[in-house]
Amino acid sequence: MPSDKRRRADLDLFVLALIEGGLVTPYELQKAAGLSPGATISSLRRLVEGSLALHGKPGPRGRTDYGITAEGRRYLKTGWRDLIEEGPSGDLDADLRVALLALWVGGDRWLAANFLRQSAGQMLRSVGSVEESDEMASLPPIALWYRRLRSTSADVLIKGESAAAIAMAKALPRSLSSK
């Protein structure tokens, strides 16, 4: 599955879980879960078009509540497993959503934590050095410095995200009593 479809699948499943958990308006999804307006509205549109969610009539101030359909519940119950089996994407937000689905829907803390650890390892494997080609030798020094510094910065950010994934794996709740 191309990464954009995978990313949409993890986001859509996560939005379904949030709706099932009681966040039923785009505003609640944005404010309580920290999802961006663009991602939230697009996901809700896909879910409604796919008959996985439904929306009610707009209420006061245009507020629209969303609900999960029976088909949406079935998809939520099983869909997250495909993402686990495919392994981490390397995108920290997407991998965190998948891990939380494994915990929340699947009730499997070990699987969720292991997925985040795998994500951290994948990120670290992507860290590399700047390859300088013969063509780069003819570039002005400022361009070379920029490329080298951007590469160094990217490596540090990836290492930081990897460390964050490990920390999140350790910080996952031991029980789902808040569910």
C-alpha positions as CSV (number, residue, x, y, z in Angstrom):
1,M,0.0,0.0,0.0
2,P,1.5,3.4,-0.9
3,S,2.5,5.5,2.1
4,D,-0.2,8.1,1.5
5,K,-3.0,5.4,1.7
6,R,-1.4,3.9,4.7
7,R,-1.2,7.2,6.4
8,R,-4.9,7.8,5.6
9,A,-5.8,4.4,7.0
10,D,-4.1,5.0,10.3
11,L,-5.6,8.4,10.6
12,D,-9.1,7.2,9.6
13,L,-8.9,4.3,12.1
14,F,-7.7,6.7,14.8
15,V,-10.5,9.1,14.1
16,L,-13.0,6.3,14.3
17,A,-11.6,5.3,17.7
18,L,-11.9,8.9,18.8
19,I,-15.5,9.1,17.7
20,E,-16.2,5.8,19.5
21,G,-14.5,7.3,22.5
22,G,-16.9,10.3,22.6
23,L,-15.1,13.0,20.5
24,V,-17.9,13.5,17.9
25,T,-17.4,16.9,16.4
26,P,-14.5,18.2,14.2
27,Y,-13.8,20.8,16.9
28,E,-13.5,18.2,19.6
29,L,-11.2,16.1,17.4
30,Q,-9.0,19.1,16.8
31,K,-9.0,20.5,20.3
32,A,-9.0,17.4,22.4
33,A,-6.9,15.1,20.2
34,G,-4.7,17.7,18.6
35,L,-5.6,16.8,15.0
36,S,-5.2,19.4,12.4
37,P,-8.4,20.9,10.8
38,G,-7.3,19.7,7.3
39,A,-6.6,16.1,8.4
40,T,-9.8,16.0,10.5
41,I,-12.2,17.2,7.9
42,S,-10.6,15.1,5.1
43,S,-10.7,12.0,7.3
44,L,-14.3,12.5,8.3
45,R,-15.3,13.0,4.7
46,R,-13.6,9.7,3.7
47,L,-15.2,7.9,6.6
48,V,-18.7,9.1,5.7
49,E,-18.2,8.4,2.0
50,G,-17.0,4.9,2.9
51,S,-20.1,4.3,5.2
52,L,-17.8,3.9,8.2
53,A,-19.2,7.0,9.9
54,L,-22.3,9.1,9.6
55,H,-23.0,12.7,10.4
56,G,-26.1,14.3,11.8
57,K,-27.8,17.4,10.8
58,P,-25.9,20.6,11.5
59,G,-27.0,22.0,14.8
60,P,-26.5,25.4,16.4
61,R,-23.6,27.4,14.9
62,G,-23.2,24.6,12.2
63,R,-21.9,22.1,14.7
64,T,-22.2,18.6,13.2
65,D,-21.9,15.4,15.3
66,Y,-20.5,12.3,13.8
67,G,-21.1,8.7,14.7
68,I,-19.6,5.4,13.9
69,T,-21.6,2.8,11.9
70,A,-21.7,-0.9,12.4
71,E,-19.4,-1.3,9.4
72,G,-17.1,1.3,10.9
73,R,-16.9,-0.6,14.2
74,R,-16.0,-3.8,12.3
75,Y,-13.3,-1.9,10.4
76,L,-12.0,-0.4,13.6
77,K,-11.9,-3.8,15.3
78,T,-9.8,-5.5,12.6
79,G,-8.2,-2.7,10.4
80,W,-5.5,-1.7,12.9
81,R,-4.0,-5.2,12.7
82,D,-3.1,-4.8,9.1
83,L,-1.1,-1.7,10.0
84,I,0.7,-3.6,12.8
85,E,1.5,-6.4,10.4
86,E,2.9,-4.0,7.8
87,G,5.3,-2.6,10.4
88,P,6.1,1.0,11.2
89,S,6.0,3.7,8.6
90,G,8.8,5.7,10.0
91,D,6.4,8.7,10.6
92,L,6.2,9.2,14.3
93,D,2.7,10.6,14.4
94,A,1.3,7.7,12.2
95,D,3.2,5.1,14.2
96,L,1.9,6.5,17.5
97,R,-1.6,6.4,16.2
98,V,-1.2,2.7,15.2
99,A,0.4,1.9,18.6
100,L,-2.5,3.5,20.4
101,L,-5.0,1.6,18.3
102,A,-3.3,-1.6,19.3
103,L,-3.6,-0.6,22.9
104,W,-7.1,0.9,22.8
105,V,-8.8,-1.4,20.4
106,G,-6.7,-4.5,20.7
107,G,-6.0,-4.1,24.4
108,D,-2.4,-5.2,23.8
109,R,0.1,-3.0,25.6
110,W,3.1,-5.3,24.7
111,L,2.2,-5.1,21.0
112,A,1.8,-1.3,21.1
113,A,5.1,-0.8,22.9
114,N,6.9,-3.2,20.6
115,F,5.5,-1.4,17.6
116,L,6.9,1.9,18.9
117,R,10.3,0.3,19.6
118,Q,10.3,-1.0,16.0
119,S,9.5,2.5,14.8
120,A,12.4,3.9,16.7
121,G,14.7,1.3,15.2
122,Q,13.5,2.1,11.7
123,M,14.1,5.8,12.3
124,L,17.6,5.2,13.5
125,R,18.4,3.0,10.4
126,S,17.4,5.9,8.2
127,V,20.1,8.2,9.7
128,G,22.9,8.5,7.2
129,S,25.7,10.7,6.2
130,V,25.6,13.3,3.4
131,E,26.8,11.7,0.2
132,E,28.8,14.3,-1.8
133,S,28.8,13.7,-5.5
134,D,31.3,15.1,-8.0
135,E,28.6,17.5,-9.1
136,M,28.5,18.9,-5.6
137,A,32.2,19.8,-5.7
138,S,31.3,22.5,-8.2
139,L,28.6,24.1,-6.0
140,P,29.4,27.4,-4.1
141,P,30.5,26.8,-0.5
142,I,27.3,28.3,0.9
143,A,25.2,25.7,-0.9
144,L,27.4,22.9,0.4
145,W,27.2,24.2,3.9
146,Y,23.5,24.5,3.7
147,R,23.1,20.9,2.5
148,R,25.5,19.6,5.2
149,L,23.8,21.5,8.0
150,R,20.3,20.5,6.8
151,S,21.4,16.8,6.7
152,T,22.9,17.1,10.2
153,S,19.8,18.7,11.4
154,A,17.6,16.0,9.9
155,D,19.7,13.3,11.5
156,V,19.4,15.0,15.0
157,L,15.6,15.3,14.5
158,I,15.3,11.6,13.5
159,K,17.4,10.6,16.5
160,G,15.2,12.7,18.8
161,E,12.0,11.2,17.3
162,S,13.5,7.7,17.8
163,A,14.2,8.5,21.5
164,A,10.7,9.9,21.8
165,A,9.2,6.7,20.4
166,I,11.2,4.7,23.0
167,A,10.0,7.0,25.7
168,M,6.4,6.6,24.5
169,A,6.7,2.9,24.5
170,K,7.7,3.0,28.2
171,A,5.0,5.5,29.1
172,L,2.0,3.6,27.6
173,P,-0.6,3.0,30.3
174,R,-0.4,-0.4,32.0
175,S,-4.2,-0.8,32.0
176,L,-7.1,0.5,30.0
177,S,-9.1,1.4,33.1
178,S,-9.6,4.9,31.6
179,K,-11.4,3.3,28.6
